[in-house]
Amino acid sequence: MRWIYPLLSNRSVLQLLLLINIAGTIYGYYWYGWQLKETPPVFLAFVPDSPTASLFFVFVLLAFLLKRNWPLIEALAVVTLFKYGIWAVVMNILVFIVQGELDWVGYMLIFSHFAMAVQGILYAPFYRIKGWHLIVTAIWTLHNDVIDYVFFMLPSYQMLDKYIPQIGYFTFWLSCISIGLAYYLAIRPGRFKLKINS
């Protein structure tokens, strides 16, 4: 597996990923546009979950290209990329189960969000996250769950509305798993560490 790290730290690869994530972030905010118009201003930061996750990673990649680390952004990126990447995959599979079919956009969302989760994990050896960065990220992430499932600001999948309690329960535990995974990959003693050599 370690053969991939020189490739991940290559400047051209970082630049390509930066462009892909910028494009994905812009499309993501566009995709949420109609829902953002209906969202009270106080909740705006907590509705477009996936594009905000990829925006965090845009800043991580920019830091790498500058041969720097921004650990708090790294923590936010790895947790939210994995959480919302996996969440969107599961939600679109549920749509397929409920409706018996999925359009091309649904398949695109499954592929792109799975890629989000993977890229966040692959770069974990390059992160310089400390405990307090993860604590702040955990507060942000769990607070987002409260906004979504107490104030019902979650991304809208109308065909899944009757499953909101179950989805909320799943999402809470997915948040916990994402936080734990970030600790395991980026903080725990003895973890594998690398530097970006772009």
Backbone as JSON Lines, residues from 0, in Angstrom:
{"i":0,"aa":"M","n":[0.82,-1.21,0.0],"ca":[0.0,0.0,0.0],"c":[0.86,1.27,0.0]}
{"i":1,"aa":"R","n":[2.03,1.19,0.59],"ca":[2.86,2.39,0.72],"c":[3.4,2.87,-0.62]}
{"i":2,"aa":"W","n":[3.32,2.04,-1.65],"ca":[3.77,2.47,-2.97],"c":[2.98,3.66,-3.49]}
{"i":3,"aa":"I","n":[1.78,3.85,-2.97],"ca":[0.92,4.92,-3.49],"c":[1.3,6.29,-2.93]}
{"i":4,"aa":"Y","n":[2.02,6.35,-1.83],"ca":[2.28,7.64,-1.18],"c":[3.17,8.58,-2.0]}
{"i":5,"aa":"P","n":[4.21,8.09,-2.68],"ca":[4.94,9.01,-3.57],"c":[4.05,9.6,-4.66]}
{"i":6,"aa":"L","n":[3.09,8.8,-5.13],"ca":[2.15,9.31,-6.13],"c":[1.25,10.38,-5.53]}
{"i":7,"aa":"L","n":[0.74,10.13,-4.33],"ca":[-0.16,11.08,-3.69],"c":[0.53,12.4,-3.38]}
{"i":8,"aa":"S","n":[1.83,12.36,-3.12],"ca":[2.56,13.58,-2.77],"c":[3.12,14.29,-4.0]}
{"i":9,"aa":"N","n":[2.91,13.72,-5.19],"ca":[3.38,14.35,-6.42],"c":[2.62,15.66,-6.68]}
{"i":10,"aa":"R","n":[3.34,16.69,-7.04],"ca":[2.72,18.01,-7.21],"c":[1.62,18.0,-8.28]}
{"i":11,"aa":"S","n":[1.85,17.28,-9.36],"ca":[0.85,17.23,-10.44],"c":[-0.43,16.54,-9.97]}
{"i":12,"aa":"V","n":[-0.28,15.49,-9.17],"ca":[-1.45,14.8,-8.63],"c":[-2.21,15.72,-7.68]}
{"i":13,"aa":"L","n":[-1.48,16.44,-6.84],"ca":[-2.12,17.37,-5.91],"c":[-2.88,18.46,-6.67]}
{"i":14,"aa":"Q","n":[-2.28,18.97,-7.73],"ca":[-2.94,20.0,-8.53],"c":[-4.19,19.46,-9.22]}
{"i":15,"aa":"L","n":[-4.11,18.23,-9.73],"ca":[-5.27,17.62,-10.36],"c":[-6.39,17.42,-9.36]}
{"i":16,"aa":"L","n":[-6.05,16.9,-8.18],"ca":[-7.06,16.71,-7.14],"c":[-7.66,18.04,-6.69]}
{"i":17,"aa":"L","n":[-6.82,19.06,-6.65],"ca":[-7.32,20.39,-6.28],"c":[-8.38,20.86,-7.27]}
{"i":18,"aa":"L","n":[-8.11,20.72,-8.56],"ca":[-9.06,21.13,-9.59],"c":[-10.35,20.31,-9.51]}
{"i":19,"aa":"I","n":[-10.22,19.0,-9.3],"ca":[-11.39,18.13,-9.2],"c":[-12.24,18.52,-7.99]}
{"i":20,"aa":"N","n":[-11.59,18.78,-6.87],"ca":[-12.33,19.13,-5.66],"c":[-12.94,20.52,-5.74]}
{"i":21,"aa":"I","n":[-12.28,21.45,-6.41],"ca":[-12.88,22.77,-6.61],"c":[-14.14,22.64,-7.46]}
{"i":22,"aa":"A","n":[-14.03,21.87,-8.56],"ca":[-15.19,21.67,-9.44],"c":[-16.32,20.97,-8.69]}
{"i":23,"aa":"G","n":[-15.98,19.93,-7.92],"ca":[-17.0,19.2,-7.16],"c":[-17.65,20.07,-6.1]}
{"i":24,"aa":"T","n":[-16.87,20.93,-5.47],"ca":[-17.41,21.83,-4.45],"c":[-18.39,22.83,-5.06]}
{"i":25,"aa":"I","n":[-18.01,23.4,-6.19],"ca":[-18.89,24.36,-6.86],"c":[-20.19,23.69,-7.28]}
{"i":26,"aa":"Y","n":[-20.07,22.49,-7.88],"ca":[-21.27,21.76,-8.28],"c":[-22.13,21.41,-7.07]}
{"i":27,"aa":"G","n":[-21.47,21.03,-5.98],"ca":[-22.2,20.66,-4.76],"c":[-23.02,21.81,-4.21]}
{"i":28,"aa":"Y","n":[-22.43,23.01,-4.16],"ca":[-23.19,24.16,-3.68],"c":[-24.32,24.52,-4.65]}
{"i":29,"aa":"Y","n":[-24.07,24.33,-5.95],"ca":[-25.12,24.55,-6.94],"c":[-26.26,23.55,-6.72]}
{"i":30,"aa":"W","n":[-25.92,22.29,-6.46],"ca":[-26.91,21.23,-6.25],"c":[-27.81,21.54,-5.06]}
{"i":31,"aa":"Y","n":[-27.23,22.18,-4.04],"ca":[-27.98,22.55,-2.84],"c":[-28.7,23.88,-2.97]}
{"i":32,"aa":"G","n":[-28.56,24.54,-4.13],"ca":[-29.04,25.91,-4.27],"c":[-30.48,26.12,-3.87]}
{"i":33,"aa":"W","n":[-31.37,25.26,-4.34],"ca":[-32.8,25.43,-4.04],"c":[-33.08,25.28,-2.55]}
{"i":34,"aa":"Q","n":[-32.36,24.33,-1.91],"ca":[-32.59,24.12,-0.48],"c":[-32.01,25.27,0.35]}
{"i":35,"aa":"L","n":[-30.88,25.82,-0.11],"ca":[-30.27,26.94,0.6],"c":[-31.17,28.17,0.57]}
{"i":36,"aa":"K","n":[-31.91,28.33,-0.52],"ca":[-32.84,29.47,-0.63],"c":[-33.95,29.39,0.43]}
{"i":37,"aa":"E","n":[-34.28,28.16,0.84],"ca":[-35.35,27.96,1.82],"c":[-34.83,27.82,3.25]}
{"i":38,"aa":"T","n":[-33.51,27.88,3.42],"ca":[-32.9,27.65,4.73],"c":[-32.74,28.95,5.5]}
{"i":39,"aa":"P","n":[-33.16,29.0,6.76],"ca":[-32.91,30.19,7.58],"c":[-31.41,30.49,7.65]}
{"i":40,"aa":"P","n":[-31.02,31.76,7.57],"ca":[-29.59,32.12,7.53],"c":[-28.74,31.5,8.64]}
{"i":41,"aa":"V","n":[-29.31,31.34,9.84],"ca":[-28.54,30.81,10.96],"c":[-28.09,29.37,10.72]}
{"i":42,"aa":"F","n":[-28.77,28.65,9.82],"ca":[-28.44,27.25,9.56],"c":[-27.64,27.05,8.26]}
{"i":43,"aa":"L","n":[-27.36,28.11,7.52],"ca":[-26.79,27.96,6.18],"c":[-25.48,27.16,6.15]}
{"i":44,"aa":"A","n":[-24.65,27.35,7.17],"ca":[-23.35,26.66,7.17],"c":[-23.48,25.16,7.36]}
{"i":45,"aa":"F","n":[-24.66,24.69,7.83],"ca":[-24.8,23.29,8.2],"c":[-25.66,22.48,7.24]}
{"i":46,"aa":"V","n":[-26.1,23.09,6.15],"ca":[-26.94,22.36,5.2],"c":[-26.14,21.69,4.08]}
{"i":47,"aa":"P","n":[-25.26,22.43,3.39],"ca":[-24.53,21.8,2.27],"c":[-23.35,20.97,2.76]}
{"i":48,"aa":"D","n":[-23.63,19.8,3.32],"ca":[-22.61,19.02,4.02],"c":[-21.47,18.56,3.11]}
{"i":49,"aa":"S","n":[-21.8,17.92,2.0],"ca":[-20.76,17.36,1.15],"c":[-19.86,18.41,0.5]}
{"i":50,"aa":"P","n":[-20.43,19.48,-0.09],"ca":[-19.53,20.49,-0.65],"c":[-18.68,21.2,0.39]}
{"i":51,"aa":"T","n":[-19.19,21.33,1.61],"ca":[-18.37,21.93,2.66],"c":[-17.22,21.0,3.02]}
{"i":52,"aa":"A","n":[-17.49,19.68,3.03],"ca":[-16.42,18.71,3.28],"c":[-15.34,18.79,2.21]}
{"i":53,"aa":"S","n":[-15.75,18.86,0.94],"ca":[-14.76,18.94,-0.13],"c":[-14.06,20.3,-0.12]}
{"i":54,"aa":"L","n":[-14.75,21.35,0.35],"ca":[-14.1,22.66,0.49],"c":[-12.98,22.59,1.53]}
{"i":55,"aa":"F","n":[-13.24,21.89,2.64],"ca":[-12.17,21.7,3.62],"c":[-10.95,21.04,2.95]}
{"i":56,"aa":"F","n":[-11.22,20.03,2.1],"ca":[-10.12,19.32,1.47],"c":[-9.41,20.19,0.44]}
{"i":57,"aa":"V","n":[-10.13,21.11,-0.2],"ca":[-9.5,22.07,-1.1],"c":[-8.41,22.83,-0.35]}
{"i":58,"aa":"F","n":[-8.72,23.27,0.88],"ca":[-7.74,24.01,1.67],"c":[-6.59,23.11,2.13]}
{"i":59,"aa":"V","n":[-6.9,21.85,2.41],"ca":[-5.83,20.9,2.74],"c":[-4.85,20.76,1.58]}
{"i":60,"aa":"L","n":[-5.39,20.61,0.37],"ca":[-4.55,20.46,-0.81],"c":[-3.76,21.73,-1.1]}
{"i":61,"aa":"L","n":[-4.38,22.89,-0.92],"ca":[-3.66,24.15,-1.09],"c":[-2.48,24.23,-0.12]}
{"i":62,"aa":"A","n":[-2.71,23.84,1.13],"ca":[-1.64,23.84,2.12],"c":[-0.52,22.9,1.71]}
{"i":63,"aa":"F","n":[-0.87,21.7,1.23],"ca":[0.15,20.75,0.77],"c":[0.99,21.35,-0.36]}
{"i":64,"aa":"L","n":[0.32,22.02,-1.3],"ca":[1.04,22.63,-2.43],"c":[1.97,23.74,-1.96]}
{"i":65,"aa":"L","n":[1.63,24.36,-0.83],"ca":[2.49,25.38,-0.23],"c":[3.51,24.77,0.74]}
{"i":66,"aa":"K","n":[3.53,23.42,0.79],"ca":[4.41,22.66,1.69],"c":[4.13,23.01,3.16]}
{"i":67,"aa":"R","n":[2.84,23.08,3.46],"ca":[2.41,23.39,4.82],"c":[1.33,22.41,5.26]}
{"i":68,"aa":"N","n":[1.04,22.44,6.55],"ca":[-0.08,21.69,7.12],"c":[-0.97,22.63,7.9]}
{"i":69,"aa":"W","n":[-2.28,22.51,7.69],"ca":[-3.27,23.24,8.48],"c":[-4.1,22.19,9.21]}
{"i":70,"aa":"P","n":[-3.62,21.77,10.39],"ca":[-4.18,20.58,11.06],"c":[-5.67,20.62,11.38]}
{"i":71,"aa":"L","n":[-6.19,21.78,11.79],"ca":[-7.61,21.84,12.1],"c":[-8.44,21.59,10.84]}
{"i":72,"aa":"I","n":[-8.02,22.16,9.73],"ca":[-8.72,21.93,8.46],"c":[-8.57,20.47,8.04]}
{"i":73,"aa":"E","n":[-7.4,19.89,8.29],"ca":[-7.2,18.47,7.99],"c":[-8.17,17.6,8.78]}
{"i":74,"aa":"A","n":[-8.33,17.93,10.07],"ca":[-9.26,17.15,10.91],"c":[-10.69,17.29,10.4]}
{"i":75,"aa":"L","n":[-11.11,18.51,10.11],"ca":[-12.45,18.73,9.58],"c":[-12.63,18.0,8.25]}
{"i":76,"aa":"A","n":[-11.6,18.02,7.42],"ca":[-11.7,17.38,6.11],"c":[-11.83,15.87,6.23]}
{"i":77,"aa":"V","n":[-10.95,15.23,6.98],"ca":[-10.96,13.76,7.0],"c":[-12.25,13.22,7.62]}
{"i":78,"aa":"V","n":[-12.73,13.88,8.68],"ca":[-13.96,13.41,9.33],"c":[-15.17,13.63,8.43]}
{"i":79,"aa":"T","n":[-15.3,14.83,7.87],"ca":[-16.49,15.13,7.07],"c":[-16.47,14.45,5.71]}
{"i":80,"aa":"L","n":[-15.29,14.3,5.11],"ca":[-15.21,13.58,3.83],"c":[-15.68,12.15,3.99]}
{"i":81,"aa":"F","n":[-15.2,11.49,5.04],"ca":[-15.61,10.1,5.25],"c":[-17.09,10.03,5.61]}
{"i":82,"aa":"K","n":[-17.5,10.86,6.56],"ca":[-18.88,10.8,7.03],"c":[-19.88,11.05,5.9]}
{"i":83,"aa":"Y","n":[-19.74,12.18,5.23],"ca":[-20.74,12.53,4.21],"c":[-20.54,11.77,2.92]}
{"i":84,"aa":"G","n":[-19.3,11.31,2.68],"ca":[-19.1,10.44,1.54],"c":[-19.87,9.14,1.7]}
{"i":85,"aa":"I","n":[-19.7,8.48,2.85],"ca":[-20.4,7.22,3.11],"c":[-21.9,7.46,3.26]}
{"i":86,"aa":"W","n":[-22.28,8.56,3.91],"ca":[-23.71,8.87,4.11],"c":[-24.43,8.96,2.78]}
{"i":87,"aa":"A","n":[-23.85,9.69,1.84],"ca":[-24.5,9.86,0.53],"c":[-24.58,8.54,-0.23]}
{"i":88,"aa":"V","n":[-23.54,7.72,-0.12],"ca":[-23.59,6.4,-0.77],"c":[-24.76,5.59,-0.22]}
{"i":89,"aa":"V","n":[-24.87,5.54,1.11],"ca":[-25.94,4.77,1.75],"c":[-27.31,5.33,1.39]}
{"i":90,"aa":"M","n":[-27.45,6.66,1.4],"ca":[-28.75,7.26,1.09],"c":[-29.19,6.95,-0.34]}
{"i":91,"aa":"N","n":[-28.26,6.99,-1.27],"ca":[-28.63,6.7,-2.66],"c":[-28.93,5.22,-2.87]}
{"i":92,"aa":"I","n":[-28.27,4.35,-2.12],"ca":[-28.62,2.93,-2.17],"c":[-30.02,2.73,-1.59]}
{"i":93,"aa":"L","n":[-30.36,3.46,-0.52],"ca":[-31.7,3.38,0.05],"c":[-32.76,3.88,-0.94]}
{"i":94,"aa":"V","n":[-32.43,4.94,-1.65],"ca":[-33.35,5.43,-2.69],"c":[-33.62,4.34,-3.71]}
{"i":95,"aa":"F","n":[-32.56,3.65,-4.11],"ca":[-32.71,2.54,-5.07],"c":[-33.6,1.44,-4.5]}
{"i":96,"aa":"I","n":[-33.4,1.11,-3.21],"ca":[-34.21,0.05,-2.58],"c":[-35.68,0.47,-2.5]}
{"i":97,"aa":"V","n":[-35.92,1.73,-2.13],"ca":[-37.3,2.21,-1.96],"c":[-38.0,2.37,-3.29]}
{"i":98,"aa":"Q","n":[-37.3,2.91,-4.28],"ca":[-37.93,3.21,-5.57],"c":[-37.79,2.09,-6.59]}
{"i":99,"aa":"G","n":[-36.82,1.22,-6.37],"ca":[-36.59,0.15,-7.33],"c":[-35.75,0.56,-8.52]}
{"i":100,"aa":"E","n":[-35.3,1.82,-8.52],"ca":[-34.46,2.32,-9.6],"c":[-33.7,3.55,-9.12]}
{"i":101,"aa":"L","n":[-32.68,3.91,-9.89],"ca":[-31.85,5.07,-9.58],"c":[-31.42,5.7,-10.89]}
{"i":102,"aa":"D","n":[-31.57,7.01,-11.01],"ca":[-31.17,7.65,-12.26],"c":[-29.66,7.84,-12.3]}
{"i":103,"aa":"W","n":[-29.16,8.37,-13.41],"ca":[-27.7,8.48,-13.6],"c":[-27.08,9.42,-12.57]}
{"i":104,"aa":"V","n":[-27.86,10.43,-12.13],"ca":[-27.35,11.35,-11.11],"c":[-27.09,10.6,-9.81]}
{"i":105,"aa":"G","n":[-27.99,9.68,-9.46],"ca":[-27.8,8.89,-8.25],"c":[-26.53,8.05,-8.31]}
{"i":106,"aa":"Y","n":[-26.28,7.43,-9.46],"ca":[-25.06,6.64,-9.6],"c":[-23.82,7.53,-9.57]}
{"i":107,"aa":"M","n":[-23.93,8.71,-10.16],"ca":[-22.82,9.66,-10.13],"c":[-22.53,10.09,-8.69]}
{"i":108,"aa":"L","n":[-23.6,10.31,-7.93],"ca":[-23.41,10.71,-6.53],"c":[-22.77,9.59,-5.72]}
{"i":109,"aa":"I","n":[-23.15,8.34,-5.98],"ca":[-22.53,7.21,-5.28],"c":[-21.04,7.17,-5.57]}
{"i":110,"aa":"F","n":[-20.67,7.27,-6.84],"ca":[-19.26,7.19,-7.23],"c":[-18.47,8.36,-6.66]}
{"i":111,"aa":"S","n":[-18.98,9.58,-6.83],"ca":[-18.23,10.77,-6.41],"c":[-18.1,10.85,-4.89]}
{"i":112,"aa":"H","n":[-19.15,10.46,-4.17],"ca":[-19.07,10.54,-2.71],"c":[-18.21,9.42,-2.12]}
{"i":113,"aa":"F","n":[-18.21,8.25,-2.75],"ca":[-17.29,7.21,-2.31],"c":[-15.86,7.67,-2.51]}
{"i":114,"aa":"A","n":[-15.6,8.34,-3.65],"ca":[-14.25,8.87,-3.91],"c":[-13.87,9.92,-2.87]}
{"i":115,"aa":"M","n":[-14.84,10.71,-2.43],"ca":[-14.58,11.69,-1.36],"c":[-14.06,11.0,-0.11]}
{"i":116,"aa":"A","n":[-14.76,9.95,0.29],"ca":[-14.37,9.23,1.51],"c":[-12.98,8.64,1.38]}
{"i":117,"aa":"V","n":[-12.7,8.06,0.22],"ca":[-11.4,7.4,0.0],"c":[-10.26,8.4,0.02]}
{"i":118,"aa":"Q","n":[-10.42,9.54,-0.65],"ca":[-9.31,10.49,-0.73],"c":[-8.96,11.05,0.65]}
{"i":119,"aa":"G","n":[-9.97,11.28,1.48],"ca":[-9.69,11.77,2.82],"c":[-8.85,10.8,3.62]}
{"i":120,"aa":"I","n":[-9.14,9.51,3.47],"ca":[-8.41,8.47,4.19],"c":[-7.0,8.28,3.64]}
{"i":121,"aa":"L","n":[-6.87,8.31,2.31],"ca":[-5.57,8.07,1.69],"c":[-4.51,9.08,2.14]}
{"i":122,"aa":"Y","n":[-4.94,10.3,2.39],"ca":[-3.97,11.34,2.77],"c":[-3.72,11.41,4.27]}
{"i":123,"aa":"A","n":[-4.33,10.52,5.04],"ca":[-4.19,10.56,6.5],"c":[-2.73,10.56,6.98]}
{"i":124,"aa":"P","n":[-1.81,9.79,6.36],"ca":[-0.43,9.81,6.86],"c":[0.27,11.17,6.72]}
{"i":125,"aa":"F","n":[-0.3,12.06,5.91],"ca":[0.3,13.38,5.7],"c":[-0.25,14.43,6.67]}
{"i":126,"aa":"Y","n":[-1.3,14.08,7.43],"ca":[-1.91,15.05,8.33],"c":[-1.08,15.21,9.59]}
{"i":127,"aa":"R","n":[-1.24,16.36,10.23],"ca":[-0.53,16.67,11.49],"c":[-1.54,17.03,12.57]}
{"i":128,"aa":"I","n":[-2.57,16.24,12.67],"ca":[-3.69,16.52,13.57],"c":[-3.3,16.21,15.02]}
{"i":129,"aa":"K","n":[-3.72,17.09,15.94],"ca":[-3.55,16.86,17.37],"c":[-4.93,16.64,18.01]}
{"i":130,"aa":"G","n":[-4.9,16.25,19.27],"ca":[-6.15,15.92,19.95],"c":[-7.16,17.04,19.94]}
{"i":131,"aa":"W","n":[-6.73,18.28,20.18],"ca":[-7.69,19.38,20.26],"c":[-8.33,19.68,18.92]}
{"i":132,"aa":"H","n":[-7.57,19.42,17.83],"ca":[-8.16,19.6,16.5],"c":[-9.34,18.64,16.31]}
{"i":133,"aa":"L","n":[-9.15,17.41,16.79],"ca":[-10.21,16.42,16.64],"c":[-11.39,16.71,17.56]}
{"i":134,"aa":"I","n":[-11.11,17.27,18.73],"ca":[-12.2,17.65,19.64],"c":[-13.07,18.73,19.01]}
{"i":135,"aa":"V","n":[-12.44,19.75,18.45],"ca":[-13.19,20.81,17.77],"c":[-14.0,20.23,16.62]}
{"i":136,"aa":"T","n":[-13.38,19.33,15.87],"ca":[-14.06,18.7,14.74],"c":[-15.24,17.86,15.2]}
{"i":137,"aa":"A","n":[-15.06,17.15,16.31],"ca":[-16.16,16.34,16.86],"c":[-17.34,17.21,17.25]}
{"i":138,"aa":"I","n":[-17.05,18.35,17.87],"ca":[-18.13,19.28,18.25],"c":[-18.86,19.77,17.01]}
{"i":139,"aa":"W","n":[-18.1,20.18,16.0],"ca":[-18.7,20.64,14.73],"c":[-19.59,19.55,14.13]}
{"i":140,"aa":"T","n":[-19.05,18.33,14.08],"ca":[-19.73,17.23,13.4],"c":[-21.01,16.82,14.12]}
{"i":141,"aa":"L","n":[-20.94,16.67,15.44],"ca":[-22.12,16.26,16.21],"c":[-23.13,17.41,16.29]}
{"i":142,"aa":"H","n":[-22.64,18.63,16.35],"ca":[-23.55,19.79,16.3],"c":[-24.32,19.81,14.99]}
{"i":143,"aa":"N","n":[-23.63,19.46,13.91],"ca":[-24.28,19.38,12.6],"c":[-25.4,18.35,12.61]}
{"i":144,"aa":"D","n":[-25.18,17.24,13.29],"ca":[-26.24,16.22,13.4],"c":[-27.46,16.76,14.13]}
{"i":145,"aa":"V","n":[-27.22,17.55,15.18],"ca":[-28.34,18.17,15.91],"c":[-29.11,19.11,14.98]}
{"i":146,"aa":"I","n":[-28.39,19.93,14.23],"ca":[-29.04,20.85,13.29],"c":[-29.88,20.07,12.28]}
{"i":147,"aa":"D","n":[-29.32,18.97,11.78],"ca":[-30.01,18.18,10.75],"c":[-31.25,17.47,11.28]}
{"i":148,"aa":"Y","n":[-31.13,16.83,12.46],"ca":[-32.19,15.91,12.9],"c":[-33.03,16.42,14.06]}
{"i":149,"aa":"V","n":[-32.65,17.57,14.64],"ca":[-33.52,18.22,15.62],"c":[-34.26,19.38,14.95]}
{"i":150,"aa":"F","n":[-33.52,20.15,14.15],"ca":[-34.13,21.28,13.43],"c":[-34.5,20.92,11.99]}
{"i":151,"aa":"F","n":[-34.24,19.68,11.61],"ca":[-34.62,19.13,10.3],"c":[-34.08,19.95,9.14]}
{"i":152,"aa":"M","n":[-32.78,20.24,9.2],"ca":[-32.09,20.94,8.13],"c":[-31.28,19.97,7.26]}
{"i":153,"aa":"L","n":[-31.56,18.68,7.35],"ca":[-30.81,17.69,6.61],"c":[-31.08,17.8,5.12]}
{"i":154,"aa":"P","n":[-30.14,17.28,4.29],"ca":[-30.39,17.25,2.84],"c":[-31.68,16.52,2.53]}
{"i":155,"aa":"S","n":[-32.44,17.04,1.59],"ca":[-33.79,16.52,1.33],"c":[-33.78,15.32,0.39]}
{"i":156,"aa":"Y","n":[-34.26,14.2,0.88],"ca":[-34.58,13.02,0.07],"c":[-36.02,12.67,0.41]}
{"i":157,"aa":"Q","n":[-36.97,13.27,-0.3],"ca":[-38.38,13.16,0.09],"c":[-38.87,11.72,0.13]}
{"i":158,"aa":"M","n":[-38.35,10.89,-0.75],"ca":[-38.81,9.5,-0.77],"c":[-38.36,8.72,0.47]}
{"i":159,"aa":"L","n":[-37.44,9.32,1.26],"ca":[-36.96,8.66,2.47],"c":[-37.48,9.31,3.74]}
{"i":160,"aa":"D","n":[-38.44,10.25,3.61],"ca":[-38.9,11.03,4.76],"c":[-39.39,10.16,5.93]}
{"i":161,"aa":"K","n":[-40.06,9.06,5.61],"ca":[-40.61,8.24,6.7],"c":[-39.53,7.48,7.47]}
{"i":162,"aa":"Y","n":[-38.29,7.51,6.94],"ca":[-37.18,6.82,7.62],"c":[-36.26,7.78,8.36]}
{"i":163,"aa":"I","n":[-36.69,9.05,8.52],"ca":[-35.82,10.06,9.13],"c":[-35.3,9.64,10.51]}
{"i":164,"aa":"P","n":[-36.11,9.08,11.42],"ca":[-35.55,8.67,12.72],"c":[-34.43,7.64,12.58]}
{"i":165,"aa":"Q","n":[-34.63,6.66,11.72],"ca":[-33.59,5.64,11.51],"c":[-32.35,6.24,10.86]}
{"i":166,"aa":"I","n":[-32.55,7.16,9.91],"ca":[-31.42,7.8,9.25],"c":[-30.65,8.66,10.25]}
{"i":167,"aa":"G","n":[-31.38,9.36,11.12],"ca":[-30.72,10.16,12.14],"c":[-29.88,9.31,13.08]}
{"i":168,"aa":"Y","n":[-30.41,8.16,13.48],"ca":[-29.67,7.25,14.36],"c":[-28.41,6.73,13.66]}
{"i":169,"aa":"F","n":[-28.57,6.34,12.39],"ca":[-27.43,5.88,11.59],"c":[-26.38,6.99,11.47]}
{"i":170,"aa":"T","n":[-26.84,8.21,11.22],"ca":[-25.92,9.33,11.01],"c":[-25.11,9.64,12.27]}
{"i":171,"aa":"F","n":[-25.77,9.57,13.43],"ca":[-25.04,9.8,14.69],"c":[-23.89,8.82,14.84]}
{"i":172,"aa":"W","n":[-24.17,7.53,14.61],"ca":[-23.11,6.54,14.76],"c":[-22.07,6.63,13.66]}
{"i":173,"aa":"L","n":[-22.48,7.06,12.48],"ca":[-21.51,7.3,11.41],"c":[-20.57,8.43,11.79]}
{"i":174,"aa":"S","n":[-21.1,9.46,12.44],"ca":[-20.25,10.54,12.95],"c":[-19.23,10.01,13.94]}
{"i":175,"aa":"C","n":[-19.68,9.18,14.87],"ca":[-18.77,8.6,15.87],"c":[-17.69,7.75,15.22]}
{"i":176,"aa":"I","n":[-18.08,6.95,14.24],"ca":[-17.11,6.11,13.52],"c":[-16.11,6.98,12.77]}
{"i":177,"aa":"S","n":[-16.58,8.04,12.16],"ca":[-15.71,8.94,11.4],"c":[-14.69,9.62,12.31]}
{"i":178,"aa":"I","n":[-15.13,10.04,13.48],"ca":[-14.23,10.67,14.45],"c":[-13.2,9.64,14.94]}
{"i":179,"aa":"G","n":[-13.67,8.44,15.25],"ca":[-12.76,7.38,15.7],"c":[-11.76,7.0,14.63]}
{"i":180,"aa":"L","n":[-12.2,6.95,13.38],"ca":[-11.3,6.62,12.27],"c":[-10.23,7.69,12.11]}
{"i":181,"aa":"A","n":[-10.63,8.95,12.25],"ca":[-9.65,10.04,12.16],"c":[-8.6,9.91,13.26]}
{"i":182,"aa":"Y","n":[-9.03,9.56,14.47],"ca":[-8.06,9.36,15.55],"c":[-7.11,8.21,15.21]}
{"i":183,"aa":"Y","n":[-7.67,7.11,14.75],"ca":[-6.85,5.92,14.46],"c":[-5.83,6.2,13.36]}
{"i":184,"aa":"L","n":[-6.26,6.92,12.33],"ca":[-5.4,7.13,11.17],"c":[-4.41,8.28,11.34]}
{"i":185,"aa":"A","n":[-4.78,9.29,12.12],"ca":[-3.99,10.51,12.12],"c":[-3.42,10.96,13.46]}
{"i":186,"aa":"I","n":[-3.85,10.35,14.57],"ca":[-3.4,10.82,15.88],"c":[-2.73,9.74,16.71]}
{"i":187,"aa":"R","n":[-3.25,8.55,16.7],"ca":[-2.81,7.51,17.65],"c":[-1.29,7.34,17.62]}
{"i":188,"aa":"P","n":[-0.69,7.0,18.77],"ca":[0.75,6.75,18.83],"c":[1.14,5.6,17.89]}
{"i":189,"aa":"G","n":[2.28,5.74,17.26],"ca":[2.77,4.69,16.38],"c":[2.22,4.73,14.98]}
{"i":190,"aa":"R","n":[1.44,5.74,14.66],"ca":[0.87,5.8,13.31],"c":[1.97,6.09,12.29]}
{"i":191,"aa":"F","n":[1.71,5.77,11.07],"ca":[2.64,5.97,9.96],"c":[2.59,7.43,9.51]}
{"i":192,"aa":"K","n":[3.75,8.13,9.48],"ca":[3.77,9.54,9.15],"c":[4.59,9.77,7.87]}
{"i":193,"aa":"L","n":[4.12,10.73,7.08],"ca":[4.81,11.11,5.85],"c":[4.8,12.62,5.68]}
{"i":194,"aa":"K","n":[5.7,13.13,4.84],"ca":[5.69,14.54,4.49],"c":[5.37,14.68,3.0]}
{"i":195,"aa":"I","n":[4.7,15.76,2.68],"ca":[4.46,16.07,1.27],"c":[5.76,16.55,0.65]}
{"i":196,"aa":"N","n":[6.17,15.94,-0.44],"ca":[7.39,16.34,-1.13],"c":[7.06,16.88,-2.51]}
{"i":197,"aa":"S","n":[6.12,17.8,-2.55],"ca":[5.68,18.34,-3.84],"c":[6.65,19.39,-4.37]}
